[in-house]
């Protein structure tokens, strides 16, 4: 689909846009919503308890059986029973305030333990599994565990996490394993935890939960140095939950949410924004065993052939693969769009070409465009800063401030603004790292997001803000020309559509801009036929198509900051386990450049490497 099909957006009762914008004498702009923040829950465990009482038989979570066949389900009442049993087990340890660390990924048991830890007044700490499964020295994992000093370490499978557990100085921490506990000395089986009979201690512990108690610690991505621990209180969680609930007004006849989600709970998007919103809504979440990567996305497609979500989220690479699958399978489109109300794109901006393809399918299946409700935030802001709460045809927006949030927009050299934020969802500071905390906030107490934005229409603030680049990723060429990586990345993918899934922009302190790029295998195969013994990255037709696409791009851009001189196609997909894919699912520019330094050098060799496509 190369042009927009005439249609209207699916009508939804979005929160109104009422914005207050104050210009200060120092050039900064203060932006806030005039919509008041709605009711805020006292704590998260109370939300589960309410749904268990009112709709106990309803499915809260579902996960594929280990065989990959049927789904294991967990209803709200059953979940509450398990949470109470696990709470009593934790209270019996008599280690008040000590943390519960989860080393494994999303699971039904993981969810139960999260709510039990909070109910017992013990901070819940989900850790990205890669730190325990892929490290050779476990240095970062040891530093994280030492900082937290947990009372409990939880793993799903003892055999997978045994090496990591042996490498840790547990300092008396109890190990709990769902599978294979008998193979770990001193480990407790999850089944034994659930056999504990809850006593009067459980309701007493629930009464002791106050809004300012630390509910969980989330670690930042740790792309450089040891990850930082962000303390998140019950009030921060519940405020964020209230903000997300206001995005679309729900009435008594509004169906509750049905989601298929893969985002890891060790990250703020999956573990706070998504997990808590489903719980608040009393909805159902199917845990997706797929990922937005080649091969793994087939599992997501299998799940979507069984589940019709009411809302769906992914990253640009995932949406590209979804669009490819919808092109090939009309029945999938019928199932996918049947109950769908909205889409969310996380991470980097969704390329226009992919957006148009998805909307074409939405019109064919539902007769309307599908609203994209994008949120913007960070671990430090508990995933609550701005939100796009209106139907828009423009991709790449970060929206407007959520109720209760105040933005400070600091002017940069061009027509962009650096984003800083205050609000009840913002962290007080990193755990035991006062110097890093001081650097994170400005002199007025605004948290520095590290991103740039621009106004969609400077004369109309309620048209929203657009993402304008990650400040730390931007660089200068040898000539001093400034390169805005975020904008160029999207321009490059659009210029080469549909041939590329993603790119990384190169050129810091170099003579010109280059790209490391990954092909879209489905589009390539559809155009050039079945794969042969020759890899697609060396296929003459593919290389010519890209050369022509970027020559056309360069013809429209005379400035050195946008002209692309060389491209190198990568055979190996970006690896999440190597830090090249973030927990949000988008490409980590800095990690790719560091890990693939040899490929970057090949781009700039005086005599072009045979793998390099010379554009000019």
N, C-alpha and C positions, 0 to 999 in steps of 0.2 A: 504494500500500500504506500504510494508516494504522495498522495494528497488526502486531505481530510474529507471524510464522507459527511454531508450535511446531516446534523442531528443535534439534539439537546442533551444536556447532562441528566443522568438519573436524579430525580428530585429527592433531596434529603433535607431534614430540618437542622441545618447547620446553625451553630452559634453565630449571633450577629457580629458584625464588624463595627466596633466603636473604639476608636484609638485616640489617645491623647499624646501629642508630640510637643515638647518644649525645647526651644533653641536657647542654648546658654551663650554667654559672652565669650567663652573660651572655644567656641566652635562645636562643642559636643551637643548631641541631641539626646534627650531623655524620652523614651517611648514606653507607654504602658496601655493596657486595655482598660476601658471604662466598665467592662462587664465584671461584676463582683464575683469573687470566688465562691462556689457553692458549698454545701455542707461537707465537712471533713470527718471521716471515720476516726475513732479513737485509736484503733490498732488493727493490723491485718488479721490476726487470729479470730477476732470477733466477726469479721466478714464471713469467713468459712463457717463459723458456728451458726450464723443467721441462715445461710443457705442450707445447711444440714438440717435445720429445723423446719424450713419452709418448703424445700424441694429435695428431700434427702435421696430419692431414687434417681435423680437426674445425674447423668454422667458429667463429671468435672474433667477428668483426664483420660486419655486412651493412648495406648502404646502397642506397637506391633509385638506379637509373640517372637521369641528368639528364632523360631522356624521361619518367620516372615509371612505366616499365613494369616491367622485371625488376630483380632485386637484384644489386648487386656484392657479392662476398663476399671475406673475407680469413681464411684458415685460420691456425692457430697456427704451423705450420712456415713458411708463406709470410711471415707477419708477422715471425718471427724473422730470416729472411733480409733483409727490408727494413730492420728495425731495425739489424742489423749494418752494412749498407751506409751507412745514414744516420749511424750512429755514427762510422764511418771518415771520412765527409765532414766531420763536425763536428770530429773530432780533427785533421784536416788543416788546419783554420783556425788551429790553434795559439793558441786563446784560452781557456785553462783557467779554469773558474770563471765565465765570462761567461754571461749568460742567453740563452735561446731564447724569444722572444716570439711567441705565436700570436694573430693579430688576428681570424681567422675562426672559424666555429663548428665543431660536431662533424663529423668526417669520418674515413674510413679513414686518410687520409694524416696527419691531425692526431694520431690515436692512435699511429701508427708514430713520428712525430717526438717525441711525449712520451716514449716509452720510450727512444728513441735519445738524447735530451738527458740523461736520467737516467743512461744507461749511459756517456755521455761525461763525466759529472761536471759537467754544465752545467745550472743550474736552469731548469726549464720554467715558463713564465709564460703561462697562457691569459687573454686579455682579452675581456670582453664585447664582441661585434661592434658593438653600438650606438655605442660610443665612436668607432669608426672610420667607421661608415656614416651616422650621423645628425647628428653634430655639425656646426656651422657654422664654429666657430673651432678645434676640436680642442684646446682648452686643457687639458682633463682628460687626454686621451690623451698629449699632449706631456709633461705633468707625470709621468705614470706611466712613460713610456719613459725620461725623464731619470733618474728614481729608480732604475730597474732597470739602465740602461746595457747594453743587450743586444748580443750578437755577431751574432744572427740575428733577422730579422723574417719570419714566415711568413704567407702568405695563400693562400686557396683559389683565388680568381679575381682576377687582376691588375686587370681593368677596374673591379670593384666597389670595390677598396681603393686605387686609384691616387691619389685626392685625399688620402686620409689619409697615405699614404706620402710624398707630396710635401710635406706640411705638417710632417713630422717632421725634426728634425735627427738624421740617422741615425748620425752620429759613426763612420762606417766600418762600420756593421752591414750584413751581407749580406742581401739580400732573396731569399726563395725563394717561388716561385709554382707552384701545381699547373697552372693554366690561364692562358695568355696571358703567360708570362714574357717572351716576345720583345717585348712592348709596353712593358716597364719597363726603362729604361736600367740595365745592370749586374745585372739580376735573374738568378737561377739557376733553371732549370726543375727541378721535382721529379723528372722522369724522369731527368735527368742525375745527381741525387743518388743515385738508386737504382742507377745503373750503376757506382758506385764499388765496387771489389773490397775486401772487408774483409781486413785484415792482422793481424799479431800485436798491433798496438796495441789492438784491440778486447778480447780477453780480459784484457789487462793493465789496461785501464781498468775493466773489470768487477771485477777484484780490488781496485782502489783504492776502491771504494764502501764507505764506513763508515756505520754507523747514524746518526751525527750530521751527515752531509753534507746540505746543503739540497737537497731534491729538487725543490721548486717554490715559487713565490710565488703566492699568491692575493690578489686585491684585494677588499676589502670593497665593499659596494654603492655607497658614495659618494653617498648621498642628500643629504648636506650636505658641502661642501668637496671637497677632492681625496681620492680613495679611498686607503685605507691598505693597504700591502703586508704580508701575513702570511707569514713564512717557515715552511715545513713541511719537516721533515727526513724522511729515509727511515724512521727509527724511528717517527716519528709516524704516517706512512702505514701502516706494517706493523702497529703496535699497533692502529690503528683497524680495519684489515682483520681482525685476529685477533678483536677484539671483535664485529664484525658476524658473523663465522663461527660464534661461539658461540651466537648467538640461537636457532638451531634445529640440533639435532644431526644430522649427516649420517652415514649408514652406507654400506657398500660398494654397496648396491643403490639408493641415493638417486639419482634422475636429476639431472643437472646443470641449471643454470638456463637458461631461455629468456626473454629480456626484450624488450619493445618500449619504448624510452626516448627521451624528448625533452629531459630536463633538461640544460641546457648544462654543458659541462665547465669553463667559467669560474667555475662556482659549486661550492661544497663538496659539496652534495648529489649533483649529477650527476657531478662530476669526481673525487670522492673516495669517497663512500659507495657509489654505484652502480657506477661504472667499475671500482674496485678489487675490489669483491665479485664481480663477474662474472669478472674475471681470476683471482682466488683460487680460485673454484669451477671454473674451466675451462669456463665456460658460454658461451652465445651471446647476443649483444646485437644486436638490429635497431635501427638508428638511425631514430627516428620523425621524419618530415618534417612531422608535424602539431604543433599547439600547442593547449592548452586554452582557445581563444578561438573565438568564433563564426566559422564559415567554415573556419578552419584545422583545427578538430577533425574535419572530414569526412575529412581525410587520415589521421588516426589511426584512424578507423572503417574506412576502406578497408584499412589495414594489419592491423587486428584480424580482418578477414574472411579473411585469409591466414595469420595467425600465431596460435597458441594459446600464450600465455605461461604460465610456471609461477608468476611473480609479476608484479604490475603496480602501478605507482605513478602518482598524479596529484594534483592539487590540488582543492579543493572545486568550483570551477567546471567542471573537467574531469569530475569524477564526476557532476555534475548533467547534463551533456550526454550522458555515457555511459548514465545511467539512462534518459534520454529515448529514446536510440537502442535500448536493450534493450527498452523498452516496445513499440516499433514493429517490431522485427525479431527474432523468436524464433531464427532461424538464427544470428544474430550471438551471441546468448546461449549457444547450444550450442557454438559455436567458442571463445568467450571463456573459458567456465568449464571446458572439457574437461580441461585439464591444470593448472588454476590451483590453487596451494597457499596463497597469501596475497595480501593487498592492503596497500598503504601509502598513507596520506594525508599529503601534505606541506603546509607552510604553515599557514594558519589552520584552526581546528577544522571538521570535516565536520559540516554540519547534520544533526540527527537524522532529518529527513524524507528526506534523500537516503540516509543510512545504511540506513534501513528498506527503501527501494525496492531498493537493491542487494542486501540480504540476502534479500529476497523472490525475486529472480531466482536467487540462489545456491541457495536451497532447491529451486526448481523444476528447476534444471539438475543439481545434485549431491546434493541431499537433505540438505545441511548448510549452516549459516552459514559464511561465509568469514572466517577470522581477519584482523584488521587489525593489522599489525606496524608501529607508528609509532615513529620515532626522533626524538630531539631533540638539537640541537647547534648549532654556529655555525662560521663560518670559523675563528675563533680556537681552537676546540676540535677542529678536524679532523673535524667531523660526529659526534663521539663523546662523548656525555654521559650520556643515559639512553635506554632502549628499553622498549617494551611487548612483553614476551616471554611472553605468556599470552593465551588467548582471552578477550575481554571484550566485553560488550554496550554498554559506555559509550564514546561518542566524546569526543575532546578530551583523552585522557590523554597524558602525556609519559613515563610508565612509571617505571622504577627505575634506579639507577645501573648502568652497564655494568661488567664486571669491571675492576678497576684504577683506577676513577674514584671520587673522594670529593666529595660535595656538602656545601656549607655552606649551610644554610637559615636566613636571617636574618629574624626575625619583623617583620612590618609592623603597621600600626595595626589591621587587621582579622584575619581568620583565614587570612591568606596569608603567604607567605614569599618573600623575594627570593632568587634562585638564584645561587650562586657555586660555582666548580668548580676542583678540582686533579686532575692526572693526567698520565700520560705522553703523552697526545694533545694537551695544551694547549700553545699557542705560547709561546716564550720572550719575545716582544715584537715590536712592529711594526718594520719595517725603517727604521732611521735616524730614528725618531721617539720619543725617550726620554720626552718629556713625556706623550704620548698613552699610551705603555706604562705609565707610572706611574699614570695615571688609571684604566687598565683593570683593575688588580689592587688588592686591598685590602692592609692592613698584614700579613696572614699569607700573602700570595702566592696567594690564590684569585682566579681570573678572574671578573669581574662580568658575568653573562650579560645583565642588563638586563630580565629577565622575572620574573614572579611565578607561584607555584604554590600549590596547596592540597592537603591530603591527601584522598583519596577517603574514607577512614575513619580518623580520627585515632587510633582504638584499634587499628588493624591497618595498620601501615606497609607491609606487603607487598601491600596492595591498590593501591599506587602513588600517584603524584602527578598532578594534573590541571593543565593550563595555565590560569592565572588572569589573563592579560593582559600586554601589553607595557607596562612601567612608563612609558616615554617617550610612549606614545600616550594615556595617561589624562589627564583634565582635570577642572576644576571649572567649574560653572555660575556665573553672577553671584551666586546665592544662597549659594555656597560648597559646594553639594552636589557630591560626588565622583562622577564617571561612569567606570565600568569598561568601557572600549570593547570589549575582547575578548568579554566575556560578553554585552553588549547586542547586539553584531553578530549573534551566533549566535541569540539570542532573537528578534531582528527577522526573520531569514531563516526561522526555524521558524514564527513567527507568520504570515508571509505566504506560506508554502509552498502551491503550487509556483510562485508568480508571479514570484519574484525570484531572480536568479543570485547577486547580491552587493550589499552596501551599504557605505557609509562613514558613520560616525557624526560628527555635527557638534554644536557647542554650546559650545566653549571660550570662556569669558568672555561667554557669551550668556545669555539668559533661560531658554531651554528646549532640549531635545534635538530635533534634526532628523536626517533621513537624505538622503543622495544615493544613488540606487539604480539598478540595472540590471535590466531585465526578463529573464525566461526566455522567449524567443520561442516555443519548442516548446510549453510549457504554455499560453501565451496563445493561440496559434493553435488548439490542440486545444479550448479552451473557447469561444473567440469566433469561430472560423471563419477563412477565408483573410484575409490582410492586404488592406487597402484603401488608397486614396490618403492617408487620414489615418494618421499615425504611431501606433504602439501606445501611445506615451507620452501621447497626448492622447485615447485611446479612452475613452469614458464608462464602458463596462462594466468595463474594466480598472481605472480609477481608483476606481470604486465598490467593486470587490472588495477593493482594497488598503485603502481607507478603512474598510471593515467589519472587515477582518482586524486592523488596528491599533487600532481601537476596542475589539475584543474583547481584544487584548493589554493595552491601557491599563486596562481594567476589572479585570484581574487584578493590576495593579501601581499602588499608590497613591503610591509614592515618585517624586520628580521625576527621579531618576537613571535610571529605567527607562521613564518615560512618553515617548512619541513624539508630538510636536505637529504636525510638518509633514514632508512627503516630497516630494522633487523627483526625477522620473524623467529619467535622462540618455539621450539618443539615441546619443551616441558611446561606444563601448566603451572601457574603460580601455586605455591604450596602453603596452605594455612599452617601446617605444622612447622614450617620454617619461618613463620612470621610474615610471609608475603601476602597472605590474606588475613585481614583483621577479623576479630570476632563479629563485626558487623557484616562481613562478607565482601568488602571491597578491597581493591589492591592497595597494599601499603607501599607507596612510592619509594620511601627511603630504604625499606628492607629489600625491595627488589634490586635497587641500584647497588646496594652493598653486596648482596649475594651473587649478583650477576655482573660483577665489575669487568670480567673478561669480555662479556658481550658488549658492554659500553665502550671499552677500549677498541673493540673491533669496528664499532660505528665510526670512530674518529681516526682510524689508521690512515696514513698518507696514501697507501695503496689499498683501495677498498677490499675488504674481506669478501670472499665469494658469497657469503651468506647475506651480505648487505644489498639492499635495493637502493641504488642511487636515483634520486628523484629528478634533480636538475642536471 
